[in-house]
Structures are given as structure tokens and as C-alpha cells.
Amino acid sequence: MGQKLSGSCLKIKSIVDGKEQTIIGTIIATDDPKLKMRLSSKQIVISKSSMVGENPVIVTANGQFIKCTIIAQSRKDDLVILGLAKALGRS
């Protein structure tokens, strides 16, 4: 992945079948009261469920790692919602 990500796209790293996997997710802000109770920030990341494995982290543009937790997952739709351990700032 030698390209620069911009806007709402983020890199997600996790372990899938014992190997490190890097994919892209989309960050959005939510005001959903049900989600707000479970999140440290208003931000969530949506990505492809089958490609997100164990110990997911967001890799920021400056190389920081932010831990994520799986908030919801739909195997049927192959989507996952990740909650961030801390909010990402705007660049």
C-alpha cells in the first residue's frame, strides 16, 4: 500500500489466520445514542468483516496505532463496525 490515504479512508491492521492483514476502512461520526454508550468517541470505522481479524488497530498517517473493538458485525452483509479507543483528530 504505497498510496496516501485521505478524507475518510484509514488503514486497519489485524491478524487473520495467523498473518498480518492490512485493509481500508471508512471512518464516520455517529450521534446514535445506543452506540455512544459503547464508544470512547463519536467515531466508528466500517469495513469488510471477512478481512478484519484479531486485535484490529487503526494506523494513522503519522504511524500511530489506535486500538479498536468490534462493536457490530454482519457476516451476511460482510460488514463490521469498529469502535476506536480514542478519537482521531482532523489533519
PyMOL Python script that loads the backbone (N, CA, C, O; Angstrom):
from pymol import cmd

cmd.read_pdbstr("""\
ATOM      1  N   MET A   1       0.831  -1.184   0.000  1.00  0.00           N
ATOM      2  CA  MET A   1       0.000   0.000   0.000  1.00  0.00           C
ATOM      3  C   MET A   1       0.872   1.242   0.000  1.00  0.00           C
ATOM      4  O   MET A   1       1.105   1.829   1.057  1.00  0.00           O
ATOM      5  N   GLY A   2       1.343   1.643  -1.125  1.00  0.00           N
ATOM      6  CA  GLY A   2       2.204   2.781  -1.214  1.00  0.00           C
ATOM      7  C   GLY A   2       1.477   4.080  -1.452  1.00  0.00           C
ATOM      8  O   GLY A   2       2.116   5.108  -1.673  1.00  0.00           O
ATOM      9  N   GLN A   3       0.158   4.066  -1.413  1.00  0.00           N
ATOM     10  CA  GLN A   3      -0.580   5.289  -1.702  1.00  0.00           C
ATOM     11  C   GLN A   3      -0.992   6.014  -0.425  1.00  0.00           C
ATOM     12  O   GLN A   3      -1.184   5.401   0.625  1.00  0.00           O
ATOM     13  N   LYS A   4      -1.122   7.318  -0.541  1.00  0.00           N
ATOM     14  CA  LYS A   4      -1.545   8.142   0.585  1.00  0.00           C
ATOM     15  C   LYS A   4      -3.071   8.082   0.702  1.00  0.00           C
ATOM     16  O   LYS A   4      -3.784   8.199  -0.294  1.00  0.00           O
ATOM     17  N   LEU A   5      -3.548   7.902   1.907  1.00  0.00           N
ATOM     18  CA  LEU A   5      -4.982   7.879   2.146  1.00  0.00           C
ATOM     19  C   LEU A   5      -5.439   9.268   2.543  1.00  0.00           C
ATOM     20  O   LEU A   5      -4.704  10.003   3.202  1.00  0.00           O
ATOM     21  N   SER A   6      -6.639   9.628   2.147  1.00  0.00           N
ATOM     22  CA  SER A   6      -7.134  10.953   2.502  1.00  0.00           C
ATOM     23  C   SER A   6      -8.598  10.879   2.872  1.00  0.00           C
ATOM     24  O   SER A   6      -9.253   9.856   2.676  1.00  0.00           O
ATOM     25  N   GLY A   7      -9.101  11.976   3.408  1.00  0.00           N
ATOM     26  CA  GLY A   7     -10.515  12.055   3.741  1.00  0.00           C
ATOM     27  C   GLY A   7     -10.916  11.066   4.800  1.00  0.00           C
ATOM     28  O   GLY A   7     -10.393  11.084   5.914  1.00  0.00           O
ATOM     29  N   SER A   8     -11.850  10.198   4.451  1.00  0.00           N
ATOM     30  CA  SER A   8     -12.421   9.300   5.436  1.00  0.00           C
ATOM     31  C   SER A   8     -11.860   7.882   5.374  1.00  0.00           C
ATOM     32  O   SER A   8     -12.398   6.994   6.034  1.00  0.00           O
ATOM     33  N   CYS A   9     -10.810   7.641   4.612  1.00  0.00           N
ATOM     34  CA  CYS A   9     -10.219   6.300   4.492  1.00  0.00           C
ATOM     35  C   CYS A   9      -9.072   6.120   5.484  1.00  0.00           C
ATOM     36  O   CYS A   9      -8.258   7.021   5.690  1.00  0.00           O
ATOM     37  N   LEU A  10      -9.027   4.936   6.094  1.00  0.00           N
ATOM     38  CA  LEU A  10      -8.000   4.611   7.081  1.00  0.00           C
ATOM     39  C   LEU A  10      -7.454   3.217   6.827  1.00  0.00           C
ATOM     40  O   LEU A  10      -8.130   2.373   6.238  1.00  0.00           O
ATOM     41  N   LYS A  11      -6.232   2.982   7.273  1.00  0.00           N
ATOM     42  CA  LYS A  11      -5.675   1.631   7.250  1.00  0.00           C
ATOM     43  C   LYS A  11      -6.075   0.913   8.536  1.00  0.00           C
ATOM     44  O   LYS A  11      -6.028   1.487   9.625  1.00  0.00           O
ATOM     45  N   ILE A  12      -6.470  -0.354   8.390  1.00  0.00           N
ATOM     46  CA  ILE A  12      -6.787  -1.215   9.530  1.00  0.00           C
ATOM     47  C   ILE A  12      -5.856  -2.415   9.447  1.00  0.00           C
ATOM     48  O   ILE A  12      -5.787  -3.082   8.415  1.00  0.00           O
ATOM     49  N   LYS A  13      -5.140  -2.691  10.536  1.00  0.00           N
ATOM     50  CA  LYS A  13      -4.302  -3.884  10.606  1.00  0.00           C
ATOM     51  C   LYS A  13      -4.909  -4.837  11.626  1.00  0.00           C
ATOM     52  O   LYS A  13      -5.407  -4.416  12.670  1.00  0.00           O
ATOM     53  N   SER A  14      -4.860  -6.124  11.306  1.00  0.00           N
ATOM     54  CA  SER A  14      -5.310  -7.155  12.233  1.00  0.00           C
ATOM     55  C   SER A  14      -4.649  -8.470  11.848  1.00  0.00           C
ATOM     56  O   SER A  14      -3.908  -8.543  10.867  1.00  0.00           O
ATOM     57  N   ILE A  15      -4.923  -9.494  12.622  1.00  0.00           N
ATOM     58  CA  ILE A  15      -4.365 -10.824  12.368  1.00  0.00           C
ATOM     59  C   ILE A  15      -5.482 -11.723  11.849  1.00  0.00           C
ATOM     60  O   ILE A  15      -6.481 -11.950  12.532  1.00  0.00           O
ATOM     61  N   VAL A  16      -5.299 -12.234  10.626  1.00  0.00           N
ATOM     62  CA  VAL A  16      -6.261 -13.138  10.000  1.00  0.00           C
ATOM     63  C   VAL A  16      -5.524 -14.436   9.677  1.00  0.00           C
ATOM     64  O   VAL A  16      -4.543 -14.431   8.934  1.00  0.00           O
ATOM     65  N   ASP A  17      -5.999 -15.540  10.236  1.00  0.00           N
ATOM     66  CA  ASP A  17      -5.372 -16.853  10.025  1.00  0.00           C
ATOM     67  C   ASP A  17      -3.877 -16.837  10.323  1.00  0.00           C
ATOM     68  O   ASP A  17      -3.082 -17.447   9.609  1.00  0.00           O
ATOM     69  N   GLY A  18      -3.503 -16.123  11.398  1.00  0.00           N
ATOM     70  CA  GLY A  18      -2.115 -16.093  11.838  1.00  0.00           C
ATOM     71  C   GLY A  18      -1.205 -15.140  11.079  1.00  0.00           C
ATOM     72  O   GLY A  18      -0.011 -15.069  11.367  1.00  0.00           O
ATOM     73  N   LYS A  19      -1.749 -14.406  10.115  1.00  0.00           N
ATOM     74  CA  LYS A  19      -0.941 -13.476   9.327  1.00  0.00           C
ATOM     75  C   LYS A  19      -1.481 -12.063   9.453  1.00  0.00           C
ATOM     76  O   LYS A  19      -2.686 -11.850   9.584  1.00  0.00           O
ATOM     77  N   GLU A  20      -0.557 -11.088   9.412  1.00  0.00           N
ATOM     78  CA  GLU A  20      -0.985  -9.692   9.473  1.00  0.00           C
ATOM     79  C   GLU A  20      -1.697  -9.306   8.177  1.00  0.00           C
ATOM     80  O   GLU A  20      -1.218  -9.589   7.079  1.00  0.00           O
ATOM     81  N   GLN A  21      -2.837  -8.662   8.329  1.00  0.00           N
ATOM     82  CA  GLN A  21      -3.665  -8.236   7.193  1.00  0.00           C
ATOM     83  C   GLN A  21      -3.847  -6.727   7.297  1.00  0.00           C
ATOM     84  O   GLN A  21      -4.151  -6.217   8.375  1.00  0.00           O
ATOM     85  N   THR A  22      -3.666  -6.011   6.199  1.00  0.00           N
ATOM     86  CA  THR A  22      -3.919  -4.572   6.160  1.00  0.00           C
ATOM     87  C   THR A  22      -4.998  -4.311   5.129  1.00  0.00           C
ATOM     88  O   THR A  22      -4.878  -4.723   3.974  1.00  0.00           O
ATOM     89  N   ILE A  23      -6.055  -3.625   5.547  1.00  0.00           N
ATOM     90  CA  ILE A  23      -7.147  -3.272   4.641  1.00  0.00           C
ATOM     91  C   ILE A  23      -7.529  -1.816   4.887  1.00  0.00           C
ATOM     92  O   ILE A  23      -6.934  -1.133   5.721  1.00  0.00           O
ATOM     93  N   ILE A  24      -8.523  -1.360   4.150  1.00  0.00           N
ATOM     94  CA  ILE A  24      -9.007   0.013   4.270  1.00  0.00           C
ATOM     95  C   ILE A  24     -10.385   0.004   4.934  1.00  0.00           C
ATOM     96  O   ILE A  24     -11.189  -0.902   4.714  1.00  0.00           O
ATOM     97  N   GLY A  25     -10.638   1.024   5.745  1.00  0.00           N
ATOM     98  CA  GLY A  25     -11.947   1.233   6.346  1.00  0.00           C
ATOM     99  C   GLY A  25     -12.363   2.684   6.161  1.00  0.00           C
ATOM    100  O   GLY A  25     -11.558   3.539   5.793  1.00  0.00           O
ATOM    101  N   THR A  26     -13.624   2.938   6.424  1.00  0.00           N
ATOM    102  CA  THR A  26     -14.160   4.294   6.313  1.00  0.00           C
ATOM    103  C   THR A  26     -14.574   4.770   7.696  1.00  0.00           C
ATOM    104  O   THR A  26     -15.325   4.093   8.399  1.00  0.00           O
ATOM    105  N   ILE A  27     -14.078   5.940   8.080  1.00  0.00           N
ATOM    106  CA  ILE A  27     -14.426   6.499   9.386  1.00  0.00           C
ATOM    107  C   ILE A  27     -15.608   7.444   9.231  1.00  0.00           C
ATOM    108  O   ILE A  27     -15.668   8.246   8.299  1.00  0.00           O
ATOM    109  N   ILE A  28     -16.538   7.332  10.158  1.00  0.00           N
ATOM    110  CA  ILE A  28     -17.687   8.236  10.184  1.00  0.00           C
ATOM    111  C   ILE A  28     -17.963   8.631  11.632  1.00  0.00           C
ATOM    112  O   ILE A  28     -17.561   7.937  12.566  1.00  0.00           O
ATOM    113  N   ALA A  29     -18.644   9.737  11.799  1.00  0.00           N
ATOM    114  CA  ALA A  29     -19.069  10.187  13.128  1.00  0.00           C
ATOM    115  C   ALA A  29     -20.521   9.772  13.314  1.00  0.00           C
ATOM    116  O   ALA A  29     -21.310   9.791  12.369  1.00  0.00           O
ATOM    117  N   THR A  30     -20.863   9.399  14.539  1.00  0.00           N
ATOM    118  CA  THR A  30     -22.223   8.974  14.822  1.00  0.00           C
ATOM    119  C   THR A  30     -22.774   9.696  16.044  1.00  0.00           C
ATOM    120  O   THR A  30     -22.044   9.994  16.989  1.00  0.00           O
ATOM    121  N   ASP A  31     -24.054   9.966  16.008  1.00  0.00           N
ATOM    122  CA  ASP A  31     -24.748  10.523  17.171  1.00  0.00           C
ATOM    123  C   ASP A  31     -25.766   9.526  17.717  1.00  0.00           C
ATOM    124  O   ASP A  31     -26.614   9.888  18.533  1.00  0.00           O
ATOM    125  N   ASP A  32     -25.687   8.268  17.269  1.00  0.00           N
ATOM    126  CA  ASP A  32     -26.609   7.230  17.716  1.00  0.00           C
ATOM    127  C   ASP A  32     -26.446   7.008  19.219  1.00  0.00           C
ATOM    128  O   ASP A  32     -25.363   6.627  19.663  1.00  0.00           O
ATOM    129  N   PRO A  33     -27.496   7.236  20.013  1.00  0.00           N
ATOM    130  CA  PRO A  33     -27.376   7.103  21.467  1.00  0.00           C
ATOM    131  C   PRO A  33     -26.976   5.696  21.913  1.00  0.00           C
ATOM    132  O   PRO A  33     -26.269   5.548  22.910  1.00  0.00           O
ATOM    133  N   LYS A  34     -27.414   4.666  21.197  1.00  0.00           N
ATOM    134  CA  LYS A  34     -27.056   3.290  21.571  1.00  0.00           C
ATOM    135  C   LYS A  34     -25.562   3.053  21.395  1.00  0.00           C
ATOM    136  O   LYS A  34     -24.938   2.384  22.218  1.00  0.00           O
ATOM    137  N   LEU A  35     -24.984   3.597  20.323  1.00  0.00           N
ATOM    138  CA  LEU A  35     -23.556   3.437  20.091  1.00  0.00           C
ATOM    139  C   LEU A  35     -22.737   4.323  21.011  1.00  0.00           C
ATOM    140  O   LEU A  35     -21.673   3.909  21.471  1.00  0.00           O
ATOM    141  N   LYS A  36     -23.206   5.532  21.290  1.00  0.00           N
ATOM    142  CA  LYS A  36     -22.456   6.475  22.128  1.00  0.00           C
ATOM    143  C   LYS A  36     -22.144   5.892  23.495  1.00  0.00           C
ATOM    144  O   LYS A  36     -21.095   6.189  24.067  1.00  0.00           O
ATOM    145  N   MET A  37     -23.040   5.064  24.030  1.00  0.00           N
ATOM    146  CA  MET A  37     -22.816   4.459  25.341  1.00  0.00           C
ATOM    147  C   MET A  37     -21.668   3.448  25.294  1.00  0.00           C
ATOM    148  O   MET A  37     -21.048   3.180  26.323  1.00  0.00           O
ATOM    149  N   ARG A  38     -21.376   2.884  24.123  1.00  0.00           N
ATOM    150  CA  ARG A  38     -20.358   1.851  23.988  1.00  0.00           C
ATOM    151  C   ARG A  38     -19.034   2.377  23.448  1.00  0.00           C
ATOM    152  O   ARG A  38     -18.074   1.614  23.341  1.00  0.00           O
ATOM    153  N   LEU A  39     -18.960   3.662  23.106  1.00  0.00           N
ATOM    154  CA  LEU A  39     -17.783   4.210  22.442  1.00  0.00           C
ATOM    155  C   LEU A  39     -17.043   5.223  23.301  1.00  0.00           C
ATOM    156  O   LEU A  39     -17.641   5.907  24.131  1.00  0.00           O
ATOM    157  N   SER A  40     -15.732   5.308  23.091  1.00  0.00           N
ATOM    158  CA  SER A  40     -14.924   6.334  23.734  1.00  0.00           C
ATOM    159  C   SER A  40     -15.008   7.647  22.976  1.00  0.00           C
ATOM    160  O   SER A  40     -14.755   8.713  23.538  1.00  0.00           O
ATOM    161  N   SER A  41     -15.367   7.569  21.693  1.00  0.00           N
ATOM    162  CA  SER A  41     -15.514   8.767  20.865  1.00  0.00           C
ATOM    163  C   SER A  41     -16.761   8.597  20.012  1.00  0.00           C
ATOM    164  O   SER A  41     -17.395   7.542  20.041  1.00  0.00           O
ATOM    165  N   LYS A  42     -17.116   9.625  19.255  1.00  0.00           N
ATOM    166  CA  LYS A  42     -18.273   9.549  18.358  1.00  0.00           C
ATOM    167  C   LYS A  42     -17.912   8.895  17.034  1.00  0.00           C
ATOM    168  O   LYS A  42     -18.768   8.754  16.160  1.00  0.00           O
ATOM    169  N   GLN A  43     -16.659   8.493  16.876  1.00  0.00           N
ATOM    170  CA  GLN A  43     -16.194   7.955  15.596  1.00  0.00           C
ATOM    171  C   GLN A  43     -16.277   6.433  15.560  1.00  0.00           C
ATOM    172  O   GLN A  43     -15.975   5.750  16.539  1.00  0.00           O
ATOM    173  N   ILE A  44     -16.697   5.922  14.404  1.00  0.00           N
ATOM    174  CA  ILE A  44     -16.683   4.487  14.158  1.00  0.00           C
ATOM    175  C   ILE A  44     -16.051   4.253  12.789  1.00  0.00           C
ATOM    176  O   ILE A  44     -15.994   5.156  11.955  1.00  0.00           O
ATOM    177  N   VAL A  45     -15.585   3.049  12.577  1.00  0.00           N
ATOM    178  CA  VAL A  45     -14.994   2.668  11.298  1.00  0.00           C
ATOM    179  C   VAL A  45     -15.798   1.497  10.754  1.00  0.00           C
ATOM    180  O   VAL A  45     -16.102   0.551  11.481  1.00  0.00           O
ATOM    181  N   ILE A  46     -16.137   1.564   9.479  1.00  0.00           N
ATOM    182  CA  ILE A  46     -16.862   0.495   8.808  1.00  0.00           C
ATOM    183  C   ILE A  46     -15.921  -0.141   7.795  1.00  0.00           C
ATOM    184  O   ILE A  46     -15.217   0.554   7.063  1.00  0.00           O
ATOM    185  N   SER A  47     -15.915  -1.487   7.761  1.00  0.00           N
ATOM    186  CA  SER A  47     -15.054  -2.180   6.819  1.00  0.00           C
ATOM    187  C   SER A  47     -15.633  -3.550   6.487  1.00  0.00           C
ATOM    188  O   SER A  47     -16.747  -3.881   6.894  1.00  0.00           O
ATOM    189  N   LYS A  48     -14.880  -4.326   5.755  1.00  0.00           N
ATOM    190  CA  LYS A  48     -15.278  -5.650   5.311  1.00  0.00           C
ATOM    191  C   LYS A  48     -15.014  -6.653   6.430  1.00  0.00           C
ATOM    192  O   LYS A  48     -13.865  -6.863   6.819  1.00  0.00           O
ATOM    193  N   SER A  49     -16.058  -7.265   6.941  1.00  0.00           N
ATOM    194  CA  SER A  49     -15.968  -8.155   8.092  1.00  0.00           C
ATOM    195  C   SER A  49     -15.001  -9.318   7.883  1.00  0.00           C
ATOM    196  O   SER A  49     -14.217  -9.639   8.776  1.00  0.00           O
ATOM    197  N   SER A  50     -15.050  -9.943   6.727  1.00  0.00           N
ATOM    198  CA  SER A  50     -14.223 -11.127   6.480  1.00  0.00           C
ATOM    199  C   SER A  50     -12.728 -10.805   6.406  1.00  0.00           C
ATOM    200  O   SER A  50     -11.897 -11.713   6.426  1.00  0.00           O
ATOM    201  N   MET A  51     -12.390  -9.536   6.323  1.00  0.00           N
ATOM    202  CA  MET A  51     -10.990  -9.140   6.209  1.00  0.00           C
ATOM    203  C   MET A  51     -10.428  -8.556   7.512  1.00  0.00           C
ATOM    204  O   MET A  51      -9.235  -8.265   7.597  1.00  0.00           O
ATOM    205  N   VAL A  52     -11.285  -8.384   8.522  1.00  0.00           N
ATOM    206  CA  VAL A  52     -10.844  -7.884   9.822  1.00  0.00           C
ATOM    207  C   VAL A  52     -10.777  -9.066  10.781  1.00  0.00           C
ATOM    208  O   VAL A  52     -11.764  -9.769  10.999  1.00  0.00           O
ATOM    209  N   GLY A  53      -9.597  -9.267  11.344  1.00  0.00           N
ATOM    210  CA  GLY A  53      -9.392 -10.401  12.235  1.00  0.00           C
ATOM    211  C   GLY A  53      -9.193  -9.986  13.681  1.00  0.00           C
ATOM    212  O   GLY A  53      -9.848  -9.074  14.184  1.00  0.00           O
ATOM    213  N   GLU A  54      -8.272 -10.680  14.336  1.00  0.00           N
ATOM    214  CA  GLU A  54      -7.997 -10.451  15.753  1.00  0.00           C
ATOM    215  C   GLU A  54      -7.169  -9.176  15.956  1.00  0.00           C
ATOM    216  O   GLU A  54      -6.373  -8.785  15.102  1.00  0.00           O
ATOM    217  N   ASN A  55      -7.382  -8.550  17.100  1.00  0.00           N
ATOM    218  CA  ASN A  55      -6.608  -7.383  17.528  1.00  0.00           C
ATOM    219  C   ASN A  55      -6.546  -6.269  16.484  1.00  0.00           C
ATOM    220  O   ASN A  55      -5.453  -5.842  16.114  1.00  0.00           O
ATOM    221  N   PRO A  56      -7.694  -5.790  16.001  1.00  0.00           N
ATOM    222  CA  PRO A  56      -7.649  -4.732  14.983  1.00  0.00           C
ATOM    223  C   PRO A  56      -7.144  -3.407  15.552  1.00  0.00           C
ATOM    224  O   PRO A  56      -7.466  -3.031  16.679  1.00  0.00           O
ATOM    225  N   VAL A  57      -6.346  -2.711  14.745  1.00  0.00           N
ATOM    226  CA  VAL A  57      -5.851  -1.375  15.091  1.00  0.00           C
ATOM    227  C   VAL A  57      -5.935  -0.494  13.855  1.00  0.00           C
ATOM    228  O   VAL A  57      -5.816  -0.965  12.724  1.00  0.00           O
ATOM    229  N   ILE A  58      -6.143   0.791  14.094  1.00  0.00           N
ATOM    230  CA  ILE A  58      -6.083   1.796  13.038  1.00  0.00           C
ATOM    231  C   ILE A  58      -4.649   2.294  12.988  1.00  0.00           C
ATOM    232  O   ILE A  58      -4.033   2.531  14.027  1.00  0.00           O
ATOM    233  N   VAL A  59      -4.116   2.454  11.788  1.00  0.00           N
ATOM    234  CA  VAL A  59      -2.785   3.029  11.606  1.00  0.00           C
ATOM    235  C   VAL A  59      -2.990   4.444  11.087  1.00  0.00           C
ATOM    236  O   VAL A  59      -3.515   4.639   9.991  1.00  0.00           O
ATOM    237  N   THR A  60      -2.577   5.428  11.872  1.00  0.00           N
ATOM    238  CA  THR A  60      -2.760   6.830  11.487  1.00  0.00           C
ATOM    239  C   THR A  60      -1.698   7.236  10.467  1.00  0.00           C
ATOM    240  O   THR A  60      -0.726   6.515  10.244  1.00  0.00           O
ATOM    241  N   ALA A  61      -1.897   8.393   9.860  1.00  0.00           N
ATOM    242  CA  ALA A  61      -0.967   8.907   8.848  1.00  0.00           C
ATOM    243  C   ALA A  61       0.439   9.094   9.405  1.00  0.00           C
ATOM    244  O   ALA A  61       1.415   8.977   8.664  1.00  0.00           O
ATOM    245  N   ASN A  62       0.560   9.383  10.711  1.00  0.00           N
ATOM    246  CA  ASN A  62       1.890   9.573  11.305  1.00  0.00           C
ATOM    247  C   ASN A  62       2.423   8.296  11.961  1.00  0.00           C
ATOM    248  O   ASN A  62       3.402   8.343  12.706  1.00  0.00           O
ATOM    249  N   GLY A  63       1.774   7.148  11.684  1.00  0.00           N
ATOM    250  CA  GLY A  63       2.289   5.864  12.144  1.00  0.00           C
ATOM    251  C   GLY A  63       1.839   5.416  13.520  1.00  0.00           C
ATOM    252  O   GLY A  63       2.310   4.392  14.014  1.00  0.00           O
ATOM    253  N   GLN A  64       0.947   6.149  14.147  1.00  0.00           N
ATOM    254  CA  GLN A  64       0.426   5.721  15.448  1.00  0.00           C
ATOM    255  C   GLN A  64      -0.566   4.585  15.262  1.00  0.00           C
ATOM    256  O   GLN A  64      -1.198   4.463  14.213  1.00  0.00           O
ATOM    257  N   PHE A  65      -0.697   3.753  16.293  1.00  0.00           N
ATOM    258  CA  PHE A  65      -1.674   2.670  16.290  1.00  0.00           C
ATOM    259  C   PHE A  65      -2.758   2.988  17.314  1.00  0.00           C
ATOM    260  O   PHE A  65      -2.456   3.330  18.457  1.00  0.00           O
ATOM    261  N   ILE A  66      -4.015   2.875  16.906  1.00  0.00           N
ATOM    262  CA  ILE A  66      -5.142   3.096  17.806  1.00  0.00           C
ATOM    263  C   ILE A  66      -5.950   1.804  17.876  1.00  0.00           C
ATOM    264  O   ILE A  66      -6.443   1.313  16.861  1.00  0.00           O
ATOM    265  N   LYS A  67      -6.079   1.264  19.074  1.00  0.00           N
ATOM    266  CA  LYS A  67      -6.817   0.013  19.252  1.00  0.00           C
ATOM    267  C   LYS A  67      -8.285   0.189  18.895  1.00  0.00           C
ATOM    268  O   LYS A  67      -8.868   1.257  19.080  1.00  0.00           O
ATOM    269  N   CYS A  68      -8.866  -0.891  18.378  1.00  0.00           N
ATOM    270  CA  CYS A  68     -10.286  -0.904  18.014  1.00  0.00           C
ATOM    271  C   CYS A  68     -10.966  -2.093  18.661  1.00  0.00           C
ATOM    272  O   CYS A  68     -10.328  -3.095  18.986  1.00  0.00           O
ATOM    273  N   THR A  69     -12.251  -1.968  18.840  1.00  0.00           N
ATOM    274  CA  THR A  69     -13.062  -3.098  19.279  1.00  0.00           C
ATOM    275  C   THR A  69     -14.191  -3.292  18.286  1.00  0.00           C
ATOM    276  O   THR A  69     -14.694  -2.333  17.701  1.00  0.00           O
ATOM    277  N   ILE A  70     -14.580  -4.537  18.104  1.00  0.00           N
ATOM    278  CA  ILE A  70     -15.688  -4.833  17.209  1.00  0.00           C
ATOM    279  C   ILE A  70     -16.986  -4.521  17.935  1.00  0.00           C
ATOM    280  O   ILE A  70     -17.302  -5.146  18.948  1.00  0.00           O
ATOM    281  N   ILE A  71     -17.738  -3.553  17.419  1.00  0.00           N
ATOM    282  CA  ILE A  71     -18.995  -3.123  18.011  1.00  0.00           C
ATOM    283  C   ILE A  71     -20.152  -3.956  17.449  1.00  0.00           C
ATOM    284  O   ILE A  71     -21.037  -4.385  18.189  1.00  0.00           O
ATOM    285  N   ALA A  72     -20.134  -4.173  16.149  1.00  0.00           N
ATOM    286  CA  ALA A  72     -21.177  -4.960  15.478  1.00  0.00           C
ATOM    287  C   ALA A  72     -20.569  -5.602  14.244  1.00  0.00           C
ATOM    288  O   ALA A  72     -19.611  -5.097  13.660  1.00  0.00           O
ATOM    289  N   GLN A  73     -21.160  -6.743  13.860  1.00  0.00           N
ATOM    290  CA  GLN A  73     -20.634  -7.483  12.725  1.00  0.00           C
ATOM    291  C   GLN A  73     -21.778  -8.198  12.025  1.00  0.00           C
ATOM    292  O   GLN A  73     -22.632  -8.798  12.679  1.00  0.00           O
ATOM    293  N   SER A  74     -21.798  -8.138  10.708  1.00  0.00           N
ATOM    294  CA  SER A  74     -22.783  -8.859   9.910  1.00  0.00           C
ATOM    295  C   SER A  74     -22.047  -9.744   8.923  1.00  0.00           C
ATOM    296  O   SER A  74     -21.471  -9.264   7.947  1.00  0.00           O
ATOM    297  N   ARG A  75     -22.072 -11.022   9.185  1.00  0.00           N
ATOM    298  CA  ARG A  75     -21.417 -11.950   8.263  1.00  0.00           C
ATOM    299  C   ARG A  75     -22.193 -12.015   6.949  1.00  0.00           C
ATOM    300  O   ARG A  75     -21.603 -12.173   5.880  1.00  0.00           O
ATOM    301  N   LYS A  76     -23.517 -11.892   7.034  1.00  0.00           N
ATOM    302  CA  LYS A  76     -24.362 -11.930   5.835  1.00  0.00           C
ATOM    303  C   LYS A  76     -24.016 -10.789   4.874  1.00  0.00           C
ATOM    304  O   LYS A  76     -23.892 -11.004   3.669  1.00  0.00           O
ATOM    305  N   ASP A  77     -23.861  -9.580   5.414  1.00  0.00           N
ATOM    306  CA  ASP A  77     -23.536  -8.405   4.599  1.00  0.00           C
ATOM    307  C   ASP A  77     -22.031  -8.167   4.477  1.00  0.00           C
ATOM    308  O   ASP A  77     -21.595  -7.289   3.732  1.00  0.00           O
ATOM    309  N   ASP A  78     -21.236  -8.957   5.217  1.00  0.00           N
ATOM    310  CA  ASP A  78     -19.775  -8.848   5.239  1.00  0.00           C
ATOM    311  C   ASP A  78     -19.308  -7.451   5.637  1.00  0.00           C
ATOM    312  O   ASP A  78     -18.411  -6.875   5.020  1.00  0.00           O
ATOM    313  N   LEU A  79     -19.942  -6.921   6.688  1.00  0.00           N
ATOM    314  CA  LEU A  79     -19.572  -5.604   7.216  1.00  0.00           C
ATOM    315  C   LEU A  79     -19.256  -5.705   8.701  1.00  0.00           C
ATOM    316  O   LEU A  79     -19.809  -6.542   9.416  1.00  0.00           O
ATOM    317  N   VAL A  80     -18.362  -4.841   9.148  1.00  0.00           N
ATOM    318  CA  VAL A  80     -18.023  -4.761  10.560  1.00  0.00           C
ATOM    319  C   VAL A  80     -17.978  -3.285  10.951  1.00  0.00           C
ATOM    320  O   VAL A  80     -17.571  -2.432  10.162  1.00  0.00           O
ATOM    321  N   ILE A  81     -18.406  -2.999  12.187  1.00  0.00           N
ATOM    322  CA  ILE A  81     -18.288  -1.660  12.758  1.00  0.00           C
ATOM    323  C   ILE A  81     -17.283  -1.748  13.892  1.00  0.00           C
ATOM    324  O   ILE A  81     -17.429  -2.557  14.809  1.00  0.00           O
ATOM    325  N   LEU A  82     -16.260  -0.905  13.818  1.00  0.00           N
ATOM    326  CA  LEU A  82     -15.215  -0.868  14.833  1.00  0.00           C
ATOM    327  C   LEU A  82     -15.334   0.411  15.651  1.00  0.00           C
ATOM    328  O   LEU A  82     -15.552   1.489  15.098  1.00  0.00           O
ATOM    329  N   GLY A  83     -15.191   0.293  16.957  1.00  0.00           N
ATOM    330  CA  GLY A  83     -15.125   1.441  17.845  1.00  0.00           C
ATOM    331  C   GLY A  83     -13.670   1.742  18.136  1.00  0.00           C
ATOM    332  O   GLY A  83     -12.871   0.819  18.300  1.00  0.00           O
ATOM    333  N   LEU A  84     -13.308   3.020  18.203  1.00  0.00           N
ATOM    334  CA  LEU A  84     -11.926   3.432  18.432  1.00  0.00           C
ATOM    335  C   LEU A  84     -11.679   3.685  19.912  1.00  0.00           C
ATOM    336  O   LEU A  84     -12.549   4.199  20.614  1.00  0.00           O
ATOM    337  N   ALA A  85     -10.497   3.325  20.380  1.00  0.00           N
ATOM    338  CA  ALA A  85     -10.126   3.553  21.779  1.00  0.00           C
ATOM    339  C   ALA A  85      -9.994   5.047  22.078  1.00  0.00           C
ATOM    340  O   ALA A  85     -10.192   5.471  23.217  1.00  0.00           O
ATOM    341  N   LYS A  86      -9.658   5.848  21.057  1.00  0.00           N
ATOM    342  CA  LYS A  86      -9.608   7.299  21.224  1.00  0.00           C
ATOM    343  C   LYS A  86      -9.940   7.945  19.877  1.00  0.00           C
ATOM    344  O   LYS A  86      -9.786   7.334  18.820  1.00  0.00           O
ATOM    345  N   ALA A  87     -10.392   9.176  19.945  1.00  0.00           N
ATOM    346  CA  ALA A  87     -10.815   9.885  18.736  1.00  0.00           C
ATOM    347  C   ALA A  87      -9.620  10.276  17.878  1.00  0.00           C
ATOM    348  O   ALA A  87      -8.541  10.585  18.383  1.00  0.00           O
ATOM    349  N   LEU A  88      -9.838  10.255  16.589  1.00  0.00           N
ATOM    350  CA  LEU A  88      -8.833  10.732  15.634  1.00  0.00           C
ATOM    351  C   LEU A  88      -9.060  12.207  15.392  1.00  0.00           C
ATOM    352  O   LEU A  88     -10.203  12.642  15.253  1.00  0.00           O
ATOM    353  N   GLY A  89      -7.988  12.989  15.338  1.00  0.00           N
ATOM    354  CA  GLY A  89      -8.100  14.398  15.015  1.00  0.00           C
ATOM    355  C   GLY A  89      -8.126  14.604  13.515  1.00  0.00           C
ATOM    356  O   GLY A  89      -7.755  13.713  12.752  1.00  0.00           O
ATOM    357  N   ARG A  90      -8.549  15.740  13.106  1.00  0.00           N
ATOM    358  CA  ARG A  90      -8.532  16.089  11.673  1.00  0.00           C
ATOM    359  C   ARG A  90      -7.149  16.591  11.316  1.00  0.00           C
ATOM    360  O   ARG A  90      -6.499  17.284  12.098  1.00  0.00           O
ATOM    361  N   SER A  91      -6.698  16.218  10.082  1.00  0.00           N
ATOM    362  CA  SER A  91      -5.389  16.712   9.633  1.00  0.00           C
ATOM    363  C   SER A  91      -5.549  17.853   8.663  1.00  0.00           C
ATOM    364  O   SER A  91      -4.555  18.396   8.178  1.00  0.00           O
TER     365      SER A  91
END
""", "prot")
cmd.dss("prot")
cmd.show_as("cartoon", "prot")
cmd.util.cbc("prot")
cmd.orient("prot")
